[in-house]
Each structure stands twice: as structure tokens, then as C-alpha cells.
Amino acid sequence: MEFSPTRHLPFIFQTDHVAMTLTLTPEVILELLRTKGEIAYAGEPINQIEHAWQCGQLARNAGVSEALQLASWLHDIGHLMTDLTGSPTERGIDDVHELLGADLLFRLWGAPVAEPVRLHVAAKRYLVATQPAYRESLSADSERSLVLQGGPMSAEECLQFESSEYALAARQLRSWDDIGKKAGWFAPTADQALEELAALMGRVGRAG
């Protein structure tokens, strides 16, 4: 399950819902969060930029690499790359946000950032298959998306997931994704949060 061109969407995205053709720069990502970050995070008392910031803080506090911190900040950036409104899962739509985001991030920072993002949905499917109690912790939106994303992994899929170099990173990211939904926990301002993200982007090596 390594990252390869055959396992992610080409940058000319093959989906009906992508809202724009993006120039591949960190500034574009910052602008997406600046202009669309206040979109509500479906079913939770926070918005998209608050969730991104919280996941980044949790990753930093865990002492992981800055590449994984950046992946944690940006794992849901694909949600902001579509024109879908509300909660798409309620309409039976999987926005494949992990693939949209991973494609963008791979071109900018390579596999260490992109792979945990691509695999964070797979990590949910893996945890549901291997830890039955985990499914009980899912929100209604995560439960709907689980079905759209393929449901619990099969035994063979679990083995494939476990063999990935980035399986542990994806599971760590998933844990922060699940936790990072706390009302009232955010940077003093959105601008300060984005400044923090910009600095992190600058420290993480660009894909060569």
C-alpha cells in the first residue's frame, strides 16, 4: 500500500466536485484555510481550521516528526478542495478527501507528509476491523463515511495495511483526528494559527 501514481487521483482530479484547479504552492493551502477554514466540521462543535490546528498541536505534543505534524495539520485539506456543502455523507457522497489532499501534499512534500494523509481513512477502516469498541466511538458522520469508504477492512486488507511503511503514522494521525474536536481550544486568532502553519511548512523539506 505504498504511495504510487496508480493509487491516488491525478492532479487533474477525476471527481465531479472539485471546485478549482490549483497551483501547487503552500500559499494556496494557506489561502484555502484562510477563506474556507470557518466551514463547520460536520457533526462537531468546531470548524475546519480549528480541527486542523488541534490535530497539529496533538502531533507536536506527541513529539513526532515535523512531516507528520504537517500531515496532521493538513489531513482534511481535501474537504476544502471541493464545492460540496453541508455534510456530503448525508447525500451518500464520499468526497475522497484523503486522495485529493494526498495528491496535493505529495507533490509539495513527498510521501512522509502525503502517505499518512492518504492512509488516515484506511486507518479508520483498520481500527474498526481490529478493535470492535472503536466503532462505537465514531460520530454519526464518521459512521456514514465508513460505509461509503468500504466499511471494515477484510483480513487481507488488514495485512496489506500493516505492511505499509506509514501504517503507524496513519494510526497516530487517526487518533489525533478523533481527539481533535474540542470546542474552545484554538490559537488566539486564525491568523496566528496560519502563521504557525506557514512556519512549519517552511521547515519541512520540499519534495525533490
PyRosetta script that sets phi, psi and omega in degrees:
from pyrosetta import init, pose_from_sequence

init()
pose = pose_from_sequence("MEFSPTRHLPFIFQTDHVAMTLTLTPEVILELLRTKGEIAYAGEPINQIEHAWQCGQLARNAGVSEALQLASWLHDIGHLMTDLTGSPTERGIDDVHELLGADLLFRLWGAPVAEPVRLHVAAKRYLVATQPAYRESLSADSERSLVLQGGPMSAEECLQFESSEYALAARQLRSWDDIGKKAGWFAPTADQALEELAALMGRVGRAG")
pose.set_psi(1, 34.9)
pose.set_omega(1, 177.4)
pose.set_phi(2, -74.5)
pose.set_psi(2, 158.0)
pose.set_omega(2, -178.4)
pose.set_phi(3, -71.0)
pose.set_psi(3, 125.7)
pose.set_omega(3, 177.0)
pose.set_phi(4, -149.2)
pose.set_psi(4, 160.2)
pose.set_omega(4, -178.6)
pose.set_phi(5, -59.1)
pose.set_psi(5, -22.1)
pose.set_omega(5, -178.5)
pose.set_phi(6, -83.4)
pose.set_psi(6, -7.5)
pose.set_omega(6, -176.4)
pose.set_phi(7, -114.6)
pose.set_psi(7, 12.5)
pose.set_omega(7, 174.5)
pose.set_phi(8, -145.4)
pose.set_psi(8, 161.4)
pose.set_omega(8, -175.9)
pose.set_phi(9, -70.3)
pose.set_psi(9, 141.1)
pose.set_omega(9, 173.6)
pose.set_phi(10, -64.7)
pose.set_psi(10, 160.2)
pose.set_omega(10, -175.1)
pose.set_phi(11, -68.0)
pose.set_psi(11, -22.4)
pose.set_omega(11, 165.7)
pose.set_phi(12, -80.2)
pose.set_psi(12, 88.8)
pose.set_omega(12, -164.3)
pose.set_phi(13, -61.5)
pose.set_psi(13, 133.7)
pose.set_omega(13, 178.5)
pose.set_phi(14, -94.6)
pose.set_psi(14, 68.4)
pose.set_omega(14, 176.2)
pose.set_phi(15, -150.6)
pose.set_psi(15, 152.2)
pose.set_omega(15, -176.4)
pose.set_phi(16, -78.6)
pose.set_psi(16, -7.7)
pose.set_omega(16, -165.2)
pose.set_phi(17, -116.5)
pose.set_psi(17, 2.1)
pose.set_omega(17, 178.3)
pose.set_phi(18, -71.0)
pose.set_psi(18, 130.9)
pose.set_omega(18, -169.9)
pose.set_phi(19, -87.5)
pose.set_psi(19, -14.4)
pose.set_omega(19, -171.3)
pose.set_phi(20, -158.6)
pose.set_psi(20, 156.4)
pose.set_omega(20, 167.4)
pose.set_phi(21, -95.2)
pose.set_psi(21, 122.4)
pose.set_omega(21, -168.8)
pose.set_phi(22, -104.2)
pose.set_psi(22, 138.1)
pose.set_omega(22, 167.4)
pose.set_phi(23, -78.1)
pose.set_psi(23, 134.1)
pose.set_omega(23, -171.2)
pose.set_phi(24, -81.9)
pose.set_psi(24, 89.9)
pose.set_omega(24, 175.8)
pose.set_phi(25, -142.3)
pose.set_psi(25, 153.1)
pose.set_omega(25, 173.1)
pose.set_phi(26, -58.8)
pose.set_psi(26, -32.2)
pose.set_omega(26, -179.9)
pose.set_phi(27, -61.8)
pose.set_psi(27, -33.8)
pose.set_omega(27, 177.4)
pose.set_phi(28, -64.3)
pose.set_psi(28, -40.7)
pose.set_omega(28, 178.5)
pose.set_phi(29, -64.3)
pose.set_psi(29, -45.2)
pose.set_omega(29, 178.3)
pose.set_phi(30, -60.5)
pose.set_psi(30, -38.7)
pose.set_omega(30, -179.9)
pose.set_phi(31, -68.3)
pose.set_psi(31, -37.7)
pose.set_omega(31, 175.8)
pose.set_phi(32, -58.8)
pose.set_psi(32, -45.7)
pose.set_omega(32, 179.8)
pose.set_phi(33, -69.4)
pose.set_psi(33, -33.6)
pose.set_omega(33, 179.3)
pose.set_phi(34, -67.8)
pose.set_psi(34, -40.8)
pose.set_omega(34, -173.8)
pose.set_phi(35, -93.1)
pose.set_psi(35, -25.1)
pose.set_omega(35, -175.7)
pose.set_phi(36, -122.8)
pose.set_psi(36, 1.9)
pose.set_omega(36, -175.9)
pose.set_phi(37, -66.2)
pose.set_psi(37, -19.3)
pose.set_omega(37, -180.0)
pose.set_phi(38, -85.1)
pose.set_psi(38, 0.9)
pose.set_omega(38, 174.1)
pose.set_phi(39, -61.7)
pose.set_psi(39, 135.5)
pose.set_omega(39, -177.8)
pose.set_phi(40, -62.4)
pose.set_psi(40, 142.8)
pose.set_omega(40, 172.5)
pose.set_phi(41, -84.7)
pose.set_psi(41, 115.8)
pose.set_omega(41, -167.5)
pose.set_phi(42, -51.5)
pose.set_psi(42, 124.5)
pose.set_omega(42, 174.4)
pose.set_phi(43, 77.0)
pose.set_psi(43, 7.5)
pose.set_omega(43, -177.4)
pose.set_phi(44, -129.1)
pose.set_psi(44, 159.0)
pose.set_omega(44, -176.0)
pose.set_phi(45, -85.4)
pose.set_psi(45, 31.7)
pose.set_omega(45, -178.0)
pose.set_phi(46, -137.6)
pose.set_psi(46, 173.3)
pose.set_omega(46, 174.9)
pose.set_phi(47, -113.1)
pose.set_psi(47, -177.0)
pose.set_omega(47, -172.3)
pose.set_phi(48, -65.5)
pose.set_psi(48, -42.7)
pose.set_omega(48, -177.8)
pose.set_phi(49, -71.7)
pose.set_psi(49, -33.2)
pose.set_omega(49, 175.8)
pose.set_phi(50, -64.2)
pose.set_psi(50, -42.4)
pose.set_omega(50, 178.6)
pose.set_phi(51, -63.5)
pose.set_psi(51, -44.8)
pose.set_omega(51, 179.0)
pose.set_phi(52, -59.0)
pose.set_psi(52, -47.4)
pose.set_omega(52, -179.0)
pose.set_phi(53, -62.8)
pose.set_psi(53, -45.7)
pose.set_omega(53, -179.3)
pose.set_phi(54, -60.8)
pose.set_psi(54, -42.7)
pose.set_omega(54, 179.7)
pose.set_phi(55, -65.5)
pose.set_psi(55, -38.0)
pose.set_omega(55, 176.1)
pose.set_phi(56, -62.9)
pose.set_psi(56, -40.8)
pose.set_omega(56, 178.7)
pose.set_phi(57, -65.5)
pose.set_psi(57, -42.4)
pose.set_omega(57, -179.4)
pose.set_phi(58, -63.3)
pose.set_psi(58, -39.6)
pose.set_omega(58, 178.2)
pose.set_phi(59, -66.8)
pose.set_psi(59, -44.1)
pose.set_omega(59, 178.8)
pose.set_phi(60, -61.8)
pose.set_psi(60, -43.3)
pose.set_omega(60, -179.5)
pose.set_phi(61, -64.7)
pose.set_psi(61, -25.9)
pose.set_omega(61, 178.4)
pose.set_phi(62, -79.7)
pose.set_psi(62, -9.4)
pose.set_omega(62, 176.3)
pose.set_phi(63, 77.0)
pose.set_psi(63, 24.1)
pose.set_omega(63, -179.4)
pose.set_phi(64, -82.3)
pose.set_psi(64, 174.6)
pose.set_omega(64, -179.0)
pose.set_phi(65, -60.8)
pose.set_psi(65, 156.3)
pose.set_omega(65, 178.0)
pose.set_phi(66, -67.3)
pose.set_psi(66, -26.5)
pose.set_omega(66, 175.2)
pose.set_phi(67, -63.5)
pose.set_psi(67, -43.2)
pose.set_omega(67, 179.2)
pose.set_phi(68, -72.6)
pose.set_psi(68, -32.0)
pose.set_omega(68, 173.0)
pose.set_phi(69, -60.4)
pose.set_psi(69, -43.8)
pose.set_omega(69, -180.0)
pose.set_phi(70, -65.9)
pose.set_psi(70, -40.7)
pose.set_omega(70, 176.1)
pose.set_phi(71, -59.2)
pose.set_psi(71, -38.4)
pose.set_omega(71, -179.3)
pose.set_phi(72, -67.3)
pose.set_psi(72, -41.5)
pose.set_omega(72, 174.3)
pose.set_phi(73, -57.5)
pose.set_psi(73, -41.4)
pose.set_omega(73, -164.2)
pose.set_phi(74, -111.6)
pose.set_psi(74, 13.1)
pose.set_omega(74, -175.2)
pose.set_phi(75, -63.3)
pose.set_psi(75, -25.1)
pose.set_omega(75, -178.6)
pose.set_phi(76, -105.9)
pose.set_psi(76, 15.1)
pose.set_omega(76, -177.8)
pose.set_phi(77, -60.1)
pose.set_psi(77, -27.5)
pose.set_omega(77, 178.4)
pose.set_phi(78, -60.1)
pose.set_psi(78, -28.6)
pose.set_omega(78, 176.7)
pose.set_phi(79, -61.2)
pose.set_psi(79, -31.9)
pose.set_omega(79, -176.0)
pose.set_phi(80, -87.5)
pose.set_psi(80, -1.2)
pose.set_omega(80, -178.8)
pose.set_phi(81, -97.3)
pose.set_psi(81, 6.1)
pose.set_omega(81, -179.6)
pose.set_phi(82, -115.9)
pose.set_psi(82, 170.5)
pose.set_omega(82, 175.9)
pose.set_phi(83, -101.4)
pose.set_psi(83, 14.1)
pose.set_omega(83, -179.2)
pose.set_phi(84, -73.3)
pose.set_psi(84, 143.5)
pose.set_omega(84, -180.0)
pose.set_phi(85, -117.2)
pose.set_psi(85, 161.7)
pose.set_omega(85, 177.3)
pose.set_phi(86, 63.9)
pose.set_psi(86, -142.4)
pose.set_omega(86, 178.6)
pose.set_phi(87, -109.1)
pose.set_psi(87, 100.7)
pose.set_omega(87, -176.6)
pose.set_phi(88, -57.3)
pose.set_psi(88, -29.8)
pose.set_omega(88, -178.2)
pose.set_phi(89, -62.0)
pose.set_psi(89, -28.4)
pose.set_omega(89, 178.5)
pose.set_phi(90, -66.3)
pose.set_psi(90, -19.4)
pose.set_omega(90, 177.7)
pose.set_phi(91, -103.8)
pose.set_psi(91, 12.1)
pose.set_omega(91, 178.2)
pose.set_phi(92, 74.4)
pose.set_psi(92, 26.5)
pose.set_omega(92, -176.7)
pose.set_phi(93, -110.6)
pose.set_psi(93, 127.7)
pose.set_omega(93, 169.4)
pose.set_phi(94, -98.5)
pose.set_psi(94, 116.2)
pose.set_omega(94, -176.0)
pose.set_phi(95, -82.0)
pose.set_psi(95, 4.8)
pose.set_omega(95, 179.7)
pose.set_phi(96, 43.7)
pose.set_psi(96, 42.2)
pose.set_omega(96, -174.3)
pose.set_phi(97, -62.1)
pose.set_psi(97, -30.9)
pose.set_omega(97, -179.4)
pose.set_phi(98, -66.5)
pose.set_psi(98, -32.5)
pose.set_omega(98, 178.9)
pose.set_phi(99, -77.8)
pose.set_psi(99, -42.3)
pose.set_omega(99, 176.8)
pose.set_phi(100, -59.1)
pose.set_psi(100, -48.1)
pose.set_omega(100, -178.9)
pose.set_phi(101, -66.6)
pose.set_psi(101, -43.4)
pose.set_omega(101, -178.1)
pose.set_phi(102, -62.8)
pose.set_psi(102, -38.0)
pose.set_omega(102, 178.9)
pose.set_phi(103, -61.1)
pose.set_psi(103, -47.1)
pose.set_omega(103, 179.1)
pose.set_phi(104, -62.1)
pose.set_psi(104, -46.6)
pose.set_omega(104, -174.7)
pose.set_phi(105, -71.6)
pose.set_psi(105, -32.8)
pose.set_omega(105, 177.9)
pose.set_phi(106, -61.4)
pose.set_psi(106, -42.0)
pose.set_omega(106, -178.0)
pose.set_phi(107, -69.3)
pose.set_psi(107, -25.9)
pose.set_omega(107, -179.6)
pose.set_phi(108, -91.1)
pose.set_psi(108, -44.5)
pose.set_omega(108, -171.7)
pose.set_phi(109, -128.6)
pose.set_psi(109, 1.6)
pose.set_omega(109, 176.2)
pose.set_phi(110, 79.6)
pose.set_psi(110, -173.1)
pose.set_omega(110, -172.3)
pose.set_phi(111, -62.9)
pose.set_psi(111, -35.9)
pose.set_omega(111, -177.7)
pose.set_phi(112, -59.1)
pose.set_psi(112, -27.4)
pose.set_omega(112, 174.4)
pose.set_phi(113, -93.6)
pose.set_psi(113, -42.3)
pose.set_omega(113, -172.5)
pose.set_phi(114, -73.4)
pose.set_psi(114, -38.8)
pose.set_omega(114, -173.0)
pose.set_phi(115, -64.8)
pose.set_psi(115, -45.5)
pose.set_omega(115, 176.3)
pose.set_phi(116, -59.8)
pose.set_psi(116, -33.4)
pose.set_omega(116, 177.4)
pose.set_phi(117, -66.7)
pose.set_psi(117, -48.4)
pose.set_omega(117, -179.4)
pose.set_phi(118, -60.5)
pose.set_psi(118, -34.7)
pose.set_omega(118, -173.2)
pose.set_phi(119, -94.2)
pose.set_psi(119, 0.2)
pose.set_omega(119, -175.0)
pose.set_phi(120, -71.3)
pose.set_psi(120, -25.7)
pose.set_omega(120, 172.4)
pose.set_phi(121, -73.8)
pose.set_psi(121, -42.2)
pose.set_omega(121, 175.9)
pose.set_phi(122, -59.2)
pose.set_psi(122, -36.4)
pose.set_omega(122, 178.4)
pose.set_phi(123, -61.9)
pose.set_psi(123, -38.4)
pose.set_omega(123, 176.4)
pose.set_phi(124, -62.3)
pose.set_psi(124, -46.7)
pose.set_omega(124, 179.7)
pose.set_phi(125, -61.5)
pose.set_psi(125, -38.4)
pose.set_omega(125, 178.6)
pose.set_phi(126, -65.4)
pose.set_psi(126, -46.8)
pose.set_omega(126, -178.2)
pose.set_phi(127, -65.6)
pose.set_psi(127, -36.7)
pose.set_omega(127, 176.8)
pose.set_phi(128, -62.8)
pose.set_psi(128, -38.2)
pose.set_omega(128, -178.2)
pose.set_phi(129, -73.8)
pose.set_psi(129, -33.0)
pose.set_omega(129, -172.2)
pose.set_phi(130, -103.3)
pose.set_psi(130, -17.2)
pose.set_omega(130, 179.8)
pose.set_phi(131, -132.0)
pose.set_psi(131, 88.3)
pose.set_omega(131, -174.3)
pose.set_phi(132, -51.6)
pose.set_psi(132, -34.3)
pose.set_omega(132, -178.5)
pose.set_phi(133, -68.6)
pose.set_psi(133, -22.2)
pose.set_omega(133, -178.6)
pose.set_phi(134, -61.2)
pose.set_psi(134, -39.0)
pose.set_omega(134, -177.4)
pose.set_phi(135, -60.7)
pose.set_psi(135, -33.1)
pose.set_omega(135, -179.3)
pose.set_phi(136, -65.9)
pose.set_psi(136, -19.3)
pose.set_omega(136, -178.4)
pose.set_phi(137, -87.8)
pose.set_psi(137, -8.4)
pose.set_omega(137, -175.9)
pose.set_phi(138, -72.0)
pose.set_psi(138, 142.8)
pose.set_omega(138, 173.2)
pose.set_phi(139, -71.2)
pose.set_psi(139, 168.0)
pose.set_omega(139, 178.8)
pose.set_phi(140, -59.4)
pose.set_psi(140, -39.6)
pose.set_omega(140, -179.6)
pose.set_phi(141, -68.3)
pose.set_psi(141, -40.5)
pose.set_omega(141, 177.6)
pose.set_phi(142, -65.6)
pose.set_psi(142, -34.7)
pose.set_omega(142, 177.4)
pose.set_phi(143, -66.4)
pose.set_psi(143, -43.2)
pose.set_omega(143, 178.0)
pose.set_phi(144, -64.2)
pose.set_psi(144, -43.5)
pose.set_omega(144, -178.4)
pose.set_phi(145, -67.8)
pose.set_psi(145, -32.7)
pose.set_omega(145, 177.0)
pose.set_phi(146, -55.5)
pose.set_psi(146, -45.4)
pose.set_omega(146, 179.7)
pose.set_phi(147, -62.2)
pose.set_psi(147, -44.9)
pose.set_omega(147, -179.2)
pose.set_phi(148, -66.8)
pose.set_psi(148, -27.9)
pose.set_omega(148, -176.6)
pose.set_phi(149, -88.4)
pose.set_psi(149, -0.1)
pose.set_omega(149, 175.7)
pose.set_phi(150, 118.1)
pose.set_psi(150, -3.4)
pose.set_omega(150, 178.1)
pose.set_phi(151, 71.6)
pose.set_psi(151, -170.9)
pose.set_omega(151, 179.7)
pose.set_phi(152, -57.8)
pose.set_psi(152, 144.9)
pose.set_omega(152, 177.7)
pose.set_phi(153, -66.4)
pose.set_psi(153, 150.4)
pose.set_omega(153, 169.6)
pose.set_phi(154, -75.5)
pose.set_psi(154, 168.8)
pose.set_omega(154, 177.8)
pose.set_phi(155, -59.2)
pose.set_psi(155, -40.4)
pose.set_omega(155, 179.2)
pose.set_phi(156, -65.0)
pose.set_psi(156, -41.9)
pose.set_omega(156, 178.3)
pose.set_phi(157, -63.8)
pose.set_psi(157, -37.7)
pose.set_omega(157, 177.9)
pose.set_phi(158, -61.0)
pose.set_psi(158, -43.4)
pose.set_omega(158, 178.6)
pose.set_phi(159, -63.6)
pose.set_psi(159, -40.4)
pose.set_omega(159, 178.1)
pose.set_phi(160, -63.7)
pose.set_psi(160, -43.6)
pose.set_omega(160, 178.3)
pose.set_phi(161, -61.1)
pose.set_psi(161, -46.7)
pose.set_omega(161, -177.8)
pose.set_phi(162, -61.9)
pose.set_psi(162, -27.1)
pose.set_omega(162, -178.1)
pose.set_phi(163, -79.0)
pose.set_psi(163, -10.6)
pose.set_omega(163, -178.5)
pose.set_phi(164, -70.8)
pose.set_psi(164, 140.3)
pose.set_omega(164, 174.5)
pose.set_phi(165, -58.9)
pose.set_psi(165, -25.5)
pose.set_omega(165, -174.0)
pose.set_phi(166, -107.5)
pose.set_psi(166, 15.2)
pose.set_omega(166, -178.0)
pose.set_phi(167, -62.3)
pose.set_psi(167, -45.6)
pose.set_omega(167, -179.3)
pose.set_phi(168, -63.5)
pose.set_psi(168, -45.4)
pose.set_omega(168, 179.1)
pose.set_phi(169, -59.6)
pose.set_psi(169, -40.1)
pose.set_omega(169, 179.4)
pose.set_phi(170, -65.0)
pose.set_psi(170, -39.6)
pose.set_omega(170, 178.4)
pose.set_phi(171, -68.1)
pose.set_psi(171, -39.3)
pose.set_omega(171, 176.0)
pose.set_phi(172, -61.8)
pose.set_psi(172, -47.8)
pose.set_omega(172, 178.9)
pose.set_phi(173, -57.9)
pose.set_psi(173, -42.0)
pose.set_omega(173, -180.0)
pose.set_phi(174, -60.2)
pose.set_psi(174, -39.6)
pose.set_omega(174, -179.1)
pose.set_phi(175, -64.8)
pose.set_psi(175, -40.3)
pose.set_omega(175, 178.7)
pose.set_phi(176, -70.7)
pose.set_psi(176, -34.6)
pose.set_omega(176, 175.8)
pose.set_phi(177, -59.4)
pose.set_psi(177, -41.3)
pose.set_omega(177, -179.0)
pose.set_phi(178, -71.8)
pose.set_psi(178, -34.5)
pose.set_omega(178, -176.0)
pose.set_phi(179, -84.6)
pose.set_psi(179, -33.2)
pose.set_omega(179, -169.9)
pose.set_phi(180, -76.8)
pose.set_psi(180, 61.3)
pose.set_omega(180, -175.8)
pose.set_phi(181, -140.5)
pose.set_psi(181, 39.4)
pose.set_omega(181, -173.8)
pose.set_phi(182, -96.4)
pose.set_psi(182, 124.0)
pose.set_omega(182, 175.9)
pose.set_phi(183, -64.4)
pose.set_psi(183, 138.6)
pose.set_omega(183, 173.4)
pose.set_phi(184, 84.7)
pose.set_psi(184, 3.4)
pose.set_omega(184, 178.7)
pose.set_phi(185, -111.1)
pose.set_psi(185, 107.3)
pose.set_omega(185, -176.8)
pose.set_phi(186, -161.6)
pose.set_psi(186, 164.8)
pose.set_omega(186, 173.4)
pose.set_phi(187, -60.5)
pose.set_psi(187, 160.9)
pose.set_omega(187, 178.9)
pose.set_phi(188, -53.9)
pose.set_psi(188, -38.1)
pose.set_omega(188, 176.8)
pose.set_phi(189, -143.8)
pose.set_psi(189, 160.5)
pose.set_omega(189, 176.4)
pose.set_phi(190, -63.4)
pose.set_psi(190, -36.6)
pose.set_omega(190, 179.0)
pose.set_phi(191, -62.0)
pose.set_psi(191, -40.3)
pose.set_omega(191, 178.7)
pose.set_phi(192, -66.8)
pose.set_psi(192, -37.4)
pose.set_omega(192, 176.3)
pose.set_phi(193, -61.7)
pose.set_psi(193, -43.8)
pose.set_omega(193, -179.5)
pose.set_phi(194, -68.6)
pose.set_psi(194, -33.1)
pose.set_omega(194, 174.6)
pose.set_phi(195, -63.8)
pose.set_psi(195, -40.1)
pose.set_omega(195, 177.4)
pose.set_phi(196, -62.9)
pose.set_psi(196, -43.8)
pose.set_omega(196, 178.8)
pose.set_phi(197, -64.5)
pose.set_psi(197, -43.1)
pose.set_omega(197, -179.9)
pose.set_phi(198, -60.2)
pose.set_psi(198, -40.6)
pose.set_omega(198, 178.4)
pose.set_phi(199, -64.3)
pose.set_psi(199, -41.6)
pose.set_omega(199, 177.9)
pose.set_phi(200, -63.5)
pose.set_psi(200, -43.9)
pose.set_omega(200, 177.5)
pose.set_phi(201, -56.1)
pose.set_psi(201, -40.9)
pose.set_omega(201, -178.8)
pose.set_phi(202, -67.2)
pose.set_psi(202, -26.6)
pose.set_omega(202, -178.7)
pose.set_phi(203, -84.8)
pose.set_psi(203, -24.3)
pose.set_omega(203, -178.1)
pose.set_phi(204, -83.3)
pose.set_psi(204, 130.3)
pose.set_omega(204, -175.6)
pose.set_phi(205, -62.7)
pose.set_psi(205, 137.6)
pose.set_omega(205, 178.6)
pose.set_phi(206, -73.3)
pose.set_psi(206, 151.2)
pose.set_omega(206, 176.0)
pose.set_phi(207, -63.9)
pose.set_psi(207, 136.6)
pose.set_omega(207, 179.7)
pose.set_phi(208, -109.8)
pose.dump_pdb("model.pdb")
